[in-house]
Amino acid sequence: MTRLIAILLLFLPLTLAAEQIEVSGARIWPAPDQTRLVIDTSAAAAHKIFPLDNPHRLVIDITNARLSGKLPTVSADDGLLLGLRSGAPTDGVLRVVLDLKQPVRSKSFVLAPNEQYGHRLAVDLMPANSPDGSGQPKAPARRPPGQARDLIIAIDAGHGGEDPGAIGPKGTREKDITLAIARKLAARVNKERGMEAVLIRDGDYFVALRQRIVRARKEGADLFVSIHADAFQDDRVRGSSVYTLSPRGATSEAAKWLADRENRADLIGGIDTQGNDDVLAKVLIDMTQNATMEHSAVAAQKILDHLKRVGAVHKPVVQKAGFAVLKAPDIPSMLVETAYISNPEEELRLREKAHQERLAGAILGGIKAYFQTYPVPGTLLAASQPRRHVINRGDTLGDIARLYDVSLNALRDVNRIEGDRIRVGQVLTIPEG
């Protein structure tokens, strides 16, 4: 027995070495409010993290690990990081040192493998004096009280950072296409009198799905447009689509497939699923307000009508699916699939700047058409024109009165309507609420 134990002890170091974690590389994703470091590991990594001063540093010690790849070079534009270096303070420990430009707060968590990545260790860095994001978001005061304000259009470029989104046959990444179109749309919006664009993502970094909602609400957005260029199992599928939130089910199998795929973006991009965020819990209530859902549907249809002028559409009507990014309870929201990047022809078109401009122009055309029909009280656009409503099939005077928060009698009086009879296509003037 003693001999057997001795033999086992001889092989024990080999066993431990075989189980050593390999760090094959890392990526840095600088964002306006934080920097994320993602370290690729061969298995789930036990680690500890602590700061050092004079100069400011952050130390990550990974247990039973070794560096088999290279650490990335830090961009000079990074607001927090100066550089990365590694060492081995004790046997079996890999130390990664982050040289910092300023004191930081940090959060680290491990991520399980998914369809695109293996095991990862994510470290989020934020300025030490930055707010923690708690509390109810408040819209910024862009104009003095009592003065008409601009409409705020939140433009959300899908995916980013660790999450490339769908990838076309030629290697085109969805995250690059969506950002290019979002920037072009924002430039067009900002040229419109009475409109201001807010880019939820204005660079190649990851933003969690629900954080996109929080940012839109913090900016006081009047409309939320999420831009995508997704893929499907069949590379023959093509055309633009526009989606709004369905609290129950998808309108087609393709809609369900796309929603399931998009909702996995947080797992790919990387979020800490162990923590609880009270702000998000308050935001992520069911979208039960009928007015918000109705406005989302109307705005989405206006955009889809304009996209039909640019090229083929996948479905002639607005689709519904359970996209997590559309769950703002008080902002009309939609998701625009500009095309299917999995279709070889559409992938090539999406890469063309001229086509990106055409898509941005169509989306803006739909946005303007929506707000011309439903101007938001207190905005420059509302001050410059009376409110109008075009009767759609299924509308009733009662529904319209509730939609605009006006009395039924006032709606009848201003339009000289006796009773409740209205016709499709009729244009109603909406009285002041």
C-alpha positions in Angstrom: 0.0 0.0 0.0 2.9 2.4 0.8 4.4 1.7 -2.6 1.1 2.4 -4.3 0.7 5.7 -2.6 4.2 6.7 -3.5 3.5 5.9 -7.2 0.3 8.0 -7.1 2.2 10.9 -5.6 4.7 10.7 -8.4 1.9 11.1 -11.0 0.0 13.8 -9.0 2.0 16.8 -10.4 1.4 15.6 -13.9 -2.4 15.4 -13.2 -2.4 18.9 -11.8 -0.5 20.2 -14.8 -2.9 18.6 -17.2 -5.7 20.4 -15.5 -4.0 23.8 -15.6 -6.1 26.5 -17.1 -4.8 28.1 -20.3 -5.4 31.8 -21.0 -5.3 32.0 -24.7 -5.9 35.7 -25.1 -8.0 38.7 -24.2 -10.0 41.5 -25.7 -10.6 45.1 -24.6 -13.9 46.9 -25.3 -13.8 50.6 -24.3 -17.2 52.2 -24.0 -18.1 55.8 -23.0 -18.9 54.9 -19.4 -16.7 51.9 -18.8 -14.1 49.5 -20.2 -14.5 45.8 -20.4 -11.7 43.2 -20.4 -12.6 39.7 -21.5 -10.1 36.9 -20.9 -10.4 33.6 -22.8 -9.8 30.6 -20.5 -9.8 26.9 -21.2 -12.1 26.3 -18.2 -14.0 28.2 -15.5 -11.4 30.3 -13.8 -11.1 30.8 -10.0 -9.7 34.2 -9.5 -9.4 37.2 -7.1 -9.1 40.8 -8.0 -7.8 43.8 -5.9 -6.6 47.4 -6.5 -3.2 49.0 -5.8 -2.3 52.6 -5.5 0.7 54.8 -6.4 0.4 54.2 -9.3 -3.2 53.1 -9.8 -3.4 49.4 -10.8 -5.9 46.5 -10.7 -4.5 43.0 -10.2 -6.2 39.9 -11.4 -4.8 36.6 -10.0 -6.1 33.5 -11.8 -5.6 30.2 -9.9 -3.8 27.3 -11.6 -3.4 29.1 -14.9 -0.7 30.1 -17.4 -0.7 32.5 -20.4 -0.4 30.6 -23.7 -1.4 33.5 -25.9 -0.8 37.3 -26.0 -2.4 40.1 -24.1 -3.8 42.9 -26.3 -2.4 46.4 -26.8 -4.4 49.1 -25.1 -5.7 51.9 -27.3 -4.5 55.4 -26.5 -8.2 56.5 -26.6 -9.1 54.3 -23.7 -10.2 56.5 -20.8 -9.3 54.1 -18.0 -6.5 51.7 -19.2 -2.9 52.5 -19.8 -1.6 48.9 -20.4 -1.7 45.2 -19.6 1.1 43.0 -18.3 1.3 39.5 -16.8 3.5 37.6 -14.4 3.6 34.7 -12.0 3.9 35.8 -8.3 3.7 32.3 -7.0 3.7 28.8 -8.6 0.5 28.1 -10.5 -0.9 31.6 -10.3 -1.2 33.8 -13.4 -1.2 37.5 -12.5 -2.6 40.0 -15.0 -1.9 43.6 -14.0 -4.0 46.5 -15.4 -2.2 49.8 -15.3 -4.8 52.5 -14.9 -5.2 56.2 -15.7 -7.4 56.8 -12.7 -8.9 54.9 -9.8 -11.7 52.5 -10.8 -14.5 50.4 -9.5 -14.5 46.9 -10.9 -16.8 43.9 -11.2 -15.7 40.5 -12.4 -17.6 37.4 -13.3 -17.1 34.2 -15.3 -19.1 33.3 -18.4 -20.0 29.8 -19.5 -19.4 28.7 -23.1 -21.9 29.4 -25.8 -22.2 28.9 -29.6 -19.6 31.5 -30.3 -17.1 31.5 -27.3 -15.6 29.2 -24.8 -15.1 30.0 -21.1 -14.4 33.6 -20.3 -13.5 35.8 -17.4 -15.1 39.3 -17.8 -13.9 42.3 -15.8 -15.8 45.6 -16.0 -14.0 48.8 -15.1 -15.8 52.1 -14.2 -14.4 55.4 -12.9 -14.4 55.3 -9.1 -16.4 58.5 -8.9 -19.0 57.5 -11.5 -22.6 56.9 -10.3 -23.7 53.4 -9.8 -26.8 53.7 -12.0 -29.2 53.3 -9.1 -32.3 55.5 -8.8 -35.0 56.4 -11.3 -33.7 57.7 -14.6 -34.6 61.3 -15.3 -34.8 63.0 -18.7 -32.3 65.7 -19.2 -33.6 69.3 -19.4 -32.7 70.3 -23.0 -34.8 73.5 -23.0 -35.9 75.9 -20.2 -39.3 75.0 -18.6 -42.2 76.3 -20.6 -40.4 76.2 -23.9 -41.2 73.6 -26.6 -38.6 70.8 -26.8 -37.1 68.6 -29.4 -38.4 65.1 -30.1 -35.8 62.6 -28.8 -35.3 59.6 -31.0 -33.3 56.7 -29.4 -31.4 54.8 -32.1 -30.2 51.4 -31.0 -27.5 49.7 -33.1 -27.9 46.0 -32.4 -25.1 43.9 -30.9 -21.6 45.2 -30.4 -18.3 44.3 -28.6 -18.2 40.6 -27.7 -21.4 40.0 -29.6 -20.9 40.3 -33.3 -24.5 39.4 -34.2 -25.2 37.5 -37.3 -22.3 36.9 -39.8 -22.9 36.9 -43.5 -21.5 34.4 -46.1 -18.7 37.0 -46.9 -17.9 37.5 -43.2 -19.9 40.8 -42.8 -20.7 41.3 -39.1 -24.1 42.5 -38.1 -22.8 44.8 -35.4 -20.8 46.8 -38.0 -23.7 47.2 -40.4 -26.2 48.2 -37.6 -23.8 50.8 -36.3 -23.2 52.3 -39.7 -26.9 52.6 -40.4 -27.6 53.9 -36.9 -25.0 56.7 -37.3 -26.4 57.7 -40.7 -29.9 57.8 -39.3 -28.8 59.9 -36.3 -27.1 62.4 -38.7 -30.4 62.7 -40.7 -32.5 63.0 -37.5 -30.3 65.8 -36.2 -30.8 67.8 -39.4 -34.5 67.8 -38.8 -36.0 70.9 -37.0 -37.4 69.8 -33.7 -35.7 66.4 -33.6 -32.6 65.1 -31.7 -31.0 61.7 -32.0 -29.6 59.7 -29.1 -27.3 56.8 -30.1 -27.6 54.0 -27.5 -24.4 52.5 -28.9 -21.9 54.7 -30.7 -18.9 52.4 -30.9 -17.9 48.7 -30.9 -18.8 47.8 -27.3 -21.4 45.6 -25.6 -24.6 47.0 -24.1 -26.9 44.6 -22.3 -30.4 44.4 -23.8 -32.1 45.8 -20.7 -29.5 48.5 -20.2 -30.5 49.8 -23.7 -34.0 50.4 -22.4 -32.6 52.2 -19.3 -30.5 54.5 -21.4 -33.4 55.4 -23.7 -35.6 56.2 -20.7 -32.8 58.2 -19.1 -32.6 60.4 -22.2 -36.3 60.9 -22.2 -36.8 59.2 -25.6 -40.1 59.7 -27.4 -39.4 56.7 -29.7 -37.0 53.8 -29.6 -35.8 52.2 -32.9 -33.5 49.1 -32.7 -31.7 48.4 -35.9 -30.7 44.9 -37.0 -29.6 42.9 -40.0 -30.2 39.3 -38.9 -29.9 35.9 -40.3 -32.1 32.9 -40.9 -31.5 29.2 -41.4 -32.6 29.5 -45.0 -30.2 31.8 -46.9 -32.9 32.5 -49.5 -34.9 34.5 -47.0 -34.8 38.2 -47.8 -36.4 41.5 -47.3 -36.9 44.1 -44.5 -39.2 43.5 -41.5 -40.4 45.6 -38.6 -41.3 44.1 -35.3 -43.1 45.3 -32.2 -43.4 43.6 -28.8 -45.8 40.7 -28.4 -46.6 40.0 -24.8 -47.9 36.6 -25.7 -46.5 35.0 -28.8 -44.9 35.5 -32.2 -46.9 36.1 -35.4 -44.8 33.6 -37.3 -42.2 30.8 -36.7 -39.5 33.1 -38.2 -40.5 35.9 -35.7 -40.2 33.4 -32.8 -36.8 32.1 -34.1 -35.4 35.7 -34.5 -36.7 36.8 -31.0 -35.1 33.7 -29.3 -31.9 34.4 -31.1 -31.8 38.1 -30.3 -32.7 37.5 -26.7 -29.5 35.3 -26.3 -27.3 38.3 -27.1 -26.7 39.0 -23.4 -25.2 35.5 -23.0 -22.9 36.1 -25.9 -22.0 39.6 -25.1 -21.6 38.8 -21.4 -23.6 39.9 -18.4 -23.4 39.0 -14.7 -26.5 36.9 -14.1 -25.7 36.6 -10.4 -26.6 40.2 -9.4 -30.0 41.9 -9.1 -30.7 45.4 -10.3 -33.6 47.2 -8.8 -33.7 49.8 -11.5 -34.0 47.1 -14.2 -36.6 45.3 -12.2 -38.7 48.5 -12.2 -38.2 49.0 -15.9 -38.9 45.5 -17.0 -42.5 45.4 -16.2 -44.9 44.0 -18.8 -45.7 46.4 -21.5 -49.4 46.6 -20.6 -50.1 50.2 -21.4 -52.5 50.0 -24.4 -51.5 53.4 -25.6 -47.8 52.5 -25.8 -48.5 49.3 -27.7 -50.9 51.0 -30.1 -48.3 53.8 -30.8 -45.6 51.2 -31.3 -47.7 49.4 -33.9 -48.6 52.6 -35.8 -45.0 53.9 -35.8 -43.7 50.5 -37.0 -46.2 50.4 -39.8 -45.2 53.9 -41.0 -41.5 52.8 -41.1 -42.4 49.6 -42.9 -44.4 51.5 -45.5 -41.3 53.6 -46.2 -39.0 50.6 -46.3 -41.2 49.2 -49.1 -40.0 52.0 -51.3 -36.3 51.0 -50.8 -36.6 47.3 -51.6 -38.3 44.0 -50.8 -40.0 43.4 -47.5 -40.1 40.0 -45.9 -43.7 40.5 -44.6 -46.1 43.3 -45.8 -47.4 43.9 -42.2 -45.7 44.6 -38.9 -44.7 41.4 -37.1 -44.9 40.7 -33.3 -42.4 38.8 -31.2 -41.1 38.8 -27.6 -37.9 40.9 -28.1 -36.5 41.8 -24.7 -35.1 45.1 -26.1 -38.6 46.3 -26.8 -39.9 46.1 -23.3 -39.8 49.8 -22.3 -43.3 50.3 -20.8 -43.6 54.0 -21.7 -41.7 54.4 -25.0 -43.2 53.4 -28.4 -40.6 50.8 -29.6 -39.8 48.7 -32.6 -37.1 46.5 -34.0 -36.2 47.0 -37.7 -34.6 44.1 -39.6 -33.1 46.1 -42.5 -32.4 42.9 -44.4 -31.1 39.4 -43.9 -27.4 39.3 -43.8 -27.5 35.6 -44.4 -28.8 36.2 -47.9 -25.7 36.7 -50.2 -27.3 39.4 -52.3 -28.6 41.3 -49.3 -25.3 41.0 -47.5 -23.6 42.8 -50.4 -26.2 45.6 -50.5 -25.9 46.1 -46.7 -22.2 46.8 -47.2 -22.9 49.6 -49.7 -22.9 53.1 -48.1 -25.4 54.3 -50.6 -27.8 51.5 -49.6 -27.2 52.2 -45.9 -28.2 55.9 -46.6 -31.4 54.7 -48.4 -32.3 52.6 -45.4 -31.7 55.4 -43.0 -33.8 57.8 -45.1 -36.6 55.3 -45.2 -36.6 54.9 -41.4 -36.5 58.6 -40.9 -39.4 59.0 -43.4 -41.5 56.6 -41.3 -40.5 58.4 -38.0 -41.6 61.8 -39.5 -44.9 60.4 -40.8 -45.7 58.9 -37.4 -45.0 62.2 -35.4 -46.8 64.2 -38.0 -49.9 62.1 -37.2 -49.2 61.9 -33.5 -47.2 65.0 -32.5 -46.1 64.8 -28.8 -47.5 67.7 -26.7 -44.8 70.2 -25.6 -42.6 69.6 -28.6 -41.6 72.0 -31.4 -43.4 69.7 -33.9 -46.6 69.8 -31.9 -46.5 73.5 -31.6 -46.1 74.0 -35.3 -49.1 71.9 -36.4 -52.5 70.7 -35.1 -52.8 67.1 -34.1 -54.3 64.8 -36.7 -55.5 61.2 -36.7 -56.2 59.1 -39.8 -58.9 56.6 -39.2 -57.7 53.0 -39.6 -59.8 49.9 -39.8 -61.0 48.9 -36.4 -60.7 52.4 -34.9 -63.5 53.7 -32.7 -64.0 57.3 -31.4 -63.7 55.9 -27.9 -60.4 54.3 -28.6 -59.1 57.5 -30.3 -60.2 59.6 -27.3 -58.3 57.3 -24.9 -55.2 57.2 -27.2 -54.9 61.0 -27.1 -56.2 61.5 -23.6 -59.1 63.8 -24.6 -62.8 63.7 -23.9 -65.1 61.9 -26.3 -67.4 64.9 -26.4 -64.5 67.3 -27.3 -63.4 65.0 -30.1 -67.0 64.9 -31.5 -67.3 68.7 -31.2 -64.1 69.8 -32.9 -64.8 67.4 -35.8 -68.6 68.1 -36.0 -69.5 64.4 -35.5 -72.9 63.3 -34.4 -72.9 59.9 -32.8 -70.0 57.5 -33.3 -69.9 56.9 -37.0 -66.5 57.3 -38.7 -65.0 55.9 -41.9 -61.6 54.5 -42.8 -59.3 57.2 -44.1 -61.1 60.0 -42.5 -58.8 62.6 -40.9 -59.8 63.8 -37.4 -58.5 66.9 -35.7 -57.4 66.1 -32.1 -58.4 68.8 -29.6 -56.0 70.0 -26.9 -56.1 67.6 -23.9 
